[in-house]
Amino acid sequence: MQLKVCQFVMMLHRLLGLRGDGLAVYTTNRVWSNSDVYLSKEKYFGNKEYLLGDLAFSASSVMVPAFKKGLNSHLSIERKHFNTNLAKVWIKSEHCIGLIKA
């Protein structure tokens, strides 16, 4: 599944002609929600399969984004822990993208 994610991210970058961190929050979620992967979830995802996303993504049945802080509120310890672990996965996926680009 990790390779599929790397391929999808690279496709987004190619479609939008972006390099590096060029995906804007709005654009990222808009492209994702209009992608074949999202629109044909049953073709790409089995039971209990999902993607992890950063704050740019909205939650769905196949996308689990990081927790966001509300106005004048703090994240619970559990949610901070989740976001920390999510960031570690994000770093690994960025390394994967670097390997593909090399």
N, C-alpha and C positions, 0 to 999 in steps of 0.2 A: 504493500500500500504506500510505503514511503516514496518509492520510485514514481508512482502515479501522482503523488502530491508534487514532487519535484518537476515532473513533466508539465503539470497543470500550471505551476507558478511560472515556469519558463515560457509557456504558451501565452500567459497573460502579459508578460514582459514583451514578447515579440508582437503580439496584437496591438499593444499600445505604444510600441516603439520606445520603451523605457529601459533605462539601465539603472542598476543599483537599487536605491530606495525610492525610485520615482513614482511608485504607486500611491496616489492620494487616497485617503480614507474613503471618500465618496465613490471614487472610481473603482476601487478594489471591490467594494461590496456590490456595486452596480454590475460590474463585469461578472462577478461570481453568481449573482442571482439571475443572470441571463445566460449563463453558460449551459452547455449540454450536460455537463456533470451534475449541475444543480437541478436542471429541469427534468432530467431522466435519472433521478436518484436510484431507482430500482435496478437500473442497468449497471450502476457502478458500485453500489453499496449493498452488502448483505445485512442480516440482522445484527444489531449491536456494532456496526461499523460507522465511523464518523471521522471528520477532520477536526483538527484543533486550529483555531484561528486567533488572531490578535484582536485588538480593540476595533479594528476597521470593519469587522464582520458582525452581522446580526445573527442571533441564535436561530437555529432551525433543527430539524430532525437529523441532519447530517453535519451540522456545524456547531461546534462548541467554542465560543469565543472566551476571551479573558473576561473576568469580572470588572465592571466599571464602578468607580466611586460616584455616588450621587452628590448633589449639592450639599455642602456642609455635613457630609457623613464620611465615615471611615469604613474600610473593608474589615471584615472579621479576620481573625488569625487563619481560619481555614481557607478563606478566599484568597488571602495573601499567599498562603502556601501553594494553592492551586496555580495562581498567577506566576509564582516563582518557578514552579515545575514546568509550566507552559513556556516560560521564557527559555528554559534549558532546551526544550524540544525545538523551539524557534531557532535557537543558535545552531543546532544540529542541521536543521533544514537549510539554513543560510550557508553552512559549510557544503552541503550537498549541491546547492546552486553554484557555489564557487567551483566545485569539481566539474560540473557540467560545462561551465563557461570556459574552463581551462583548456 
